C-alpha cells in the first residue's frame, strides 16, 4: 500500500455519480435488492432524494446516460426478451425533462446535472431552447453529454431504415454543435436584457438577432427564444473513443468520460486526447478527463468483499449479456456454454478477459466461460472496480489518478442511493484526509466547479464556441 502522507497529492479530484433513468443501469437484476431504490426511477422523490445525498457529499455532478432503443443483439438481432427480467437498461425514460431536473435543482444549491442528448436525432433549435431553460432553472448547473447514438433500434424508432454511417454521425454532430453555439452565444448580445421598468424596456431592440445557420445537415434561423442564461452554452461532456469520436470530442468537449479496465490502457487514450486538443488550438489540460469505476466500500476489506458477493447473488446474467451485446454488437448466445472465451471468443471479449486476469484477484487460472464473463460484467459493466476499506479504495483511486493521468471518476453503483451513501460515510473522509477532494464547492455553476480555473461561467476563449459570443458594446 502507498503512504498517502508521503505522496502529498495536490490535484483535487472530480467525482461524478453515474446513473440512468432506468431500473437497471450497470447492474441487471439488482433492482430487486432491498437497499436499491432504482425501480422507483419514475417517482420524482427518487431523484430528489438522490440529489440531496450527492450534494451532502459535495459530488460535482449527477451524470445521466441515455439510449434511444433496446439492446437487441443477444439472442438474435432484434431480440428484446432476454434483457427484460433484469431490466437491462430497459425500460428507460427521457433524462432531458425539465421537471425532474428542476426538482433536483430545487433541493440543492451546487450539484450539477449532466444530461445525455443525441445530435443525430434531436433538432438544434429545440435542444438549445431546452438546455437554456434548464440552465436558467438550475442557475447554471447543467451539462450536455453530446452523443451521436449507436443502436440500430434507435434509428428505427425515429423512422430510419438503418443507422446513419458512423463517421457521418460525427460530421452531423460537429455541425449540430456549431448551430447551437450560434444560438446560445450569438443571438442575444450580452447586454440585450436590461429589465428597465422606468424606460419600459425588458429587452433592447437591436440587441437580438437571427443566426441564419444553413449547413449540410441543419438549418435554423434563430434567434433563440430563450434569453441568455448564466452559462449560455451548457458545460460539454463527451465520450468518443473512435478516431472520428476523439476528433469531435477534443474539439468540443470540456470533460471526457473514458472507458478502460486498467490505468495503463486509459493512459494511452489520455495522452492521445491531450495531443489532439492542441491540434484544435486548445491547451493540453483544457479537457477534464474522468474514468468510469464501480466503488463498493465498507469499514473493512472483508466487509466490502462480502457486500460485493451479496450483490452478485441478485445479478441477472442474461441482462449482463444483453448489455454486452448492445455495447459491442457481439451476440454471445452463439457461443457454446463451455467454450473458454479467453482463447476462442471475439476480440472484445479477449481484451476484457486479459484485463480481468491481470487485475482481478484469483482469476489467473479461471476458465472464462460465457457465464463467468457475464458474472464479471454483472456489477458495474465493463468498468474498473474499487472494492474494499476506505484506505484500500483510496489507494486504488490514487493509482488511477497517477498512472492514467486523469482528473477524476464517473462513479457507478450496484444499489442506489445506498452505494453513494456508503461513499459519503466511509470513503470521502479518507479522500479529504489525503487532501484530494474538496471540502465544499468552489462556485455556483457547472463550468466553474469542473474547470476550477476562476474564469467564470462562460465558455473559455480557446473553445470553438467562444467565437460566436456577442459582447456588449
N, C-alpha and C positions, 0 to 999 in steps of 0.2 A: 504494500500500500504506500502511496505517496504521502509525504508530510505536507499538509496544506500550509502550515506556518512557514516552512522553508521556501515554498514556491512564491508566496505573496502575489497571487494573481491580481491584476488591476482591471481587466476587462469586465464590464458589467454585462451580464448575460441577458438575452431576450428569452422570455418564456411565454409561449402561446398555449392555450388549450385548443386541442384539435378535435372537432366533432362534425357531425352531420345531422340533418333534420330527419332522422330515421331511428328505428329501434335497434338496428344492428350495424354500427359503423364499421369497426375493425375487429369485432368480436361476435361473430354469428352465434346465436343461441343464448348469449349472456343476458338477453332481455328477461330471461326467467329468474335471474339471480335476485335474492331478496334485498340486496343493497342497491340494485340497479333500478333507476327510475326512467331509463331511456324509452320504455314503452309508453311513457306519458308525454312523448315529444309533441303531441297535438294540443297539449294544455299550456296556456301562457305561463302558469306558475312554475312549470318545469324549467322554463328558460329564465324567468326572473330569479328563481332560487339559485340556479347555476351561476348567473351573473354576479349575484351577491357573494357567493363563495369565492369566485375568481378575483373579484375586486378586494375582498378581505385579504387575499394572499398577495395582492399587487401584481397579478399576472398582467402582461402587456395587453393581451387581447384574446378574444374567442374567435378562432378561425373556423369558418363553417364551409366545409366542402359540399359538392353537389354533383349529381349526374342527372341526365335527362331521359334515361331509359333503363331497362333491366339488363342484367349481365347474362345475356342469352348465349353462352358458349358451352359451359359444362353440361354434358348430357345431350349435346347436339345443338346445332345452330337454331336460335330462337326459343330454346327451352327455358321456360320461366319457373317451372315447378321445383327444381332442385334447391333453389335458394329461399323458397317461401317459408318453410318451417322455422329456419333460423333467422329470418328477417335480414338476409344478407344485402344490406343497403336497398331494401325494397320491402315495404313501401317507403317512399321518401317524399317530403313536401318541399315547397319552394322557400329557400332561405332569404330571398330578396323581397320580403314583405315588410311594409312599414310598421305594422302593428307590433309584432314581436320584438323587432329591433328597438323601436321607440320605447316599448315597455321595459326592456332591459336597460336602456339608457336612463329611464326614469328612476330606477332603483340603484343606479351607480353614478359616479362622477367622473371617472377617469378610464375605465375599461374600454378598450377598442373592440370593434366588430369587423372582422374580415369576411366579406360576403362573396361567394363564387357566382359569377355570371358569365355566360358564353358569348364570345364575339362572333360565333358562327351563326347563332340562332336568335340573337337579340337585335334590336334596332338602336343605332347610336343615339338618336334624339331621345327616345323613350327611356333608355337606360340612363343617359346623362341626367334626365329630369328626376328619375327615382333616386339616384345617388345624391344629387344635390339636395333633394328633400330630406333624405336621411342625414346628410351632413349638417343640415340646419337643426333637425330634431335631436341629434346627439351632441350638438355643439362641437362638431369637428372630430367625431370619433369613429369614422367609418373608413374601411379599406376595401378595395376591389381586388379579388383574386381573379384576374383576367385569364380565362381558359378558352381553348378552341373546341373542346368536346371531342370525344373519340369513339363513342359507342355507335355501332350500326343501328341499334334500336332507337337511339336518339334522332338520327337522321330520318328514319321512317315515321317517328312520332310527329315531326313537323312537316311531313308531306313529301319528303325526298325519297327517291327510289333507293339511293345508297349514299354513303358519305361523300362529301367533297374531298378531293385528294389532300393528303396531309400537309404538304408544303403550301398548297393554295390556301388552306385554312389559316396558316400563319401570315400569308400575304394579306388576306382579308383582315386579320386581327391588327396588323400594323396600320392599315388604313382606318379601321374602326377607331383605334385609339387616337389617331390624328383628328378625326372628326369630333370626338368627344372633347379633346383638348381645346379645339376651336370654340366649342360651345361653352365649356366651363371657364376658360381663361380669356377668351377674346370677344364674347358677345356683350358683356357688360363692363364698362370702364370701372376702374377701382372706386371712383367717386360718383358713380351713377345714382346710387340710392342715398338720398340726403334726409328724408323724413322731416322736412321743414314745414311745420304746421302753419307758421306765420305767412310763409310765401305760398302756401297751398301746393307744395310740390313734394310728392313722395319720391319720384324718380325724375332726374333732369333730362328733358328731351335732348337728343343728340348724343347721349352717352350710352345708348343701347343700339346695337346694330345686328344685321344679319351676318351669317358667316359664309353662306352660299358655297358650301362644300359640294363639289361634284367630282367624284372619283370613279375608279373602275368598278367598285362594288357597292358604294353607298352614296346617297345624295341627302343633304339636309340644308334647308335654307337658314334656319335659325331666325332670330336669336333664341337662346334657351329661355323658356318661360319662367324659370325659377331664378330669383335674384341670387347674387353671389353669396356663398356660404363661407365659413371660416377657412376651410382648406381649398375651396374651389374644386380642384381635382382631388378625388379621394386618394389616399395612400395606395400605391400599386404593388400587389403581390403577383408572383408568377412562379410556375414550377416546370418550365420547359426543360426537357432532357435531350431531345433530338438536336441535330445540327440547326435546323430551322427554329426549333423552340428556344435554344440557347441564344441564337442571334436576336430573336424577338425579345427575350427576357432581358438580355444585357443592354438593350436599347431603352426599354420602357420600365422595367421593374425597379422598385425601391427596396424590396425584400424578396428573396427567392427561397422557396421551400425545396430542399434537396432530399432525395431518397438514396438509401445505401445502407448496407448491413455492417460495414466496417469503416472506421475513421480513414483508413488508407484509401479505400475506394472513393469516398466522398472527397478526400483531399484532391484527387485528380480533377474532379469537377470544379472544385473551388478555384484551383489555380487557373483552369481554362476560363472560368467565368470572370475572374478578376482581370485576366488579359483581354478578353473580349470587350469588357466595359471600356477599356482605354481606346479601343478602335472606334467607339462611338463618342469619343471626346469626354468620357466620364472618368473620374478618379477611380483607382482600383478598389478603394474601400467605400465607394458611393452606394453599393448594393449590400444590404444586410443579408447574411446567409444563415438559414436555420435548418436543422436536420430533424427528421421525424424520429420519435423514440417513444417507446412504452415505458412508463415508470410505475413500478409496484414497490412501495416502501412500507416498512413496518419497523418496530422497535429493534428487531434483530434480523440477521440474515435468515435464520431458520424460520422465523415467523413470516417473513416476506415470501420465502420459497413455498411455505405451506399455503399461503394465500394464493399464490400463482397456481399451485396444483389443484386447489379447491375450485378456482375459476375454470380450469381445464375440464373439470367434471361436468360443467354446464355447456361446454362448447358443442356446436353443431358442425361437424366436419364436412358435411355436404355443402353447408354455407361457405366454409373456408375455400373449398374447391371452386364454388361458384364465383367468389370474388377473384380468385386467382385467374380463372378463365376470362373474366372481364378485363382484368389488368393486362394480361399477356396475349389474349387470343388463343390460348392453348387449352384444349379440351382433354383433361386428364381422365375422363371416363373411358377414353380409348386405350388407356394404359392398363396392363394386367395388374391385378392386385398384389402379386408377389414380386414384380419387377423391382430391381434396385435402381432407382432413378439417378443415383449418383453417377452411374455409368451408361444407362440406356435412355435416360429421359431427355426431353428437349433442352436446348441451350439455357433457357430461362431458369429451368429447374436446376440444372447442373451448377449454374452460377450461385444460386441460393444455397444449395447444399454445401458447396465449398465454403461459403461464408459461415454457415451454421457449424460445420465441422471444425472450423478454425476458432469460433468464438463461444459456442455453447458447451458448457461443461458436460462431460460424459457422452458425447456424441461421436467421438473419433471412430469407434468401431460399429456405429449404427448402420443397420440396413435401412436405406431410405425408400421404403415403400410409399405408395400413394397415401395410405392412412397416416404414416409417420410425417410426411410432408404436410398434410392437412393439419396435423396436431401442432406443428411448428408455426404454421400460419394462423392458428386459431385465435390467439390473443395478441392483437397488435399488428397483424398482417405482416407484410414484408418490410418491417422496420426493425431497427435495433431495439434491444431491451436493456433496461437497467433495473435489476431486481435485488433488493437487499435492505440493509440498515441504512440510516441516513449517511453514515460515513462511506459505506460501500457504493451507494448510488452516486453520491457527490464525487467520488473518485472516478467512477465510470464517466460521468458527465465532463469532468475536468480533462480526462484523456481525450474525449471527443473535441472539446474546445481547442486543446493544444495541438493534437495531431492532425485534425481535419481543418484547423484554422477557420472555424465557424463562429458565428456571433450568438448562437442560442439554439433553442429547440421548439419544435411543434410537438406537444406532448399529448399522446393518445391515452386511452383508458380501456379498462375492461368493464368497470361499473361506474356509472355517472349519477351523481357527483361524488360518490364515495372515494374513488381513487384520487380525485383532486383534493378532497378533504384530508386524506392521508398525507398528501404532499404538503399541504399547509401545516399539518400537525408535526410531521417528522422531518421533512427534507428542507423546507425553506429556512428554518432556524439555523441549520448547518450551513447552507449556502451563504446566509448573511454573516455567520461567524467567520467564514472564509473571505468575506468582502467581495463576492462575485455577483450578488443580487441586491438590488436597491431596497432601501427601507420604505420608500414612498415614490410616487410618480413624479416625474420632472415637470410635467405641464399638463394642459387640458386636452390637447389634440393628439391624434394618432401619429402624424408625421413628426411632431416634436418629441414624443416619447420614444419612438423607434429610432429616429435619426440621432437623437441625443447630441445635437451639434449647436443648439442655441440659436438657430436661424429662423425660427418662427414656423407657422403652419402651412406656408405656401410651397409650391414646387421649388426645388433648388435650381439655380441658374444653369447648371450643367445638364439638366434634364431636358429631353426634346420638347416636352410640353410647354416649357418656360418661354419659348419663342412666341407663343400666342398671347402672352399677357398683354393687357391693355391698361397701362398705368395711368393714374391721374395726371392731368397736366397742370 
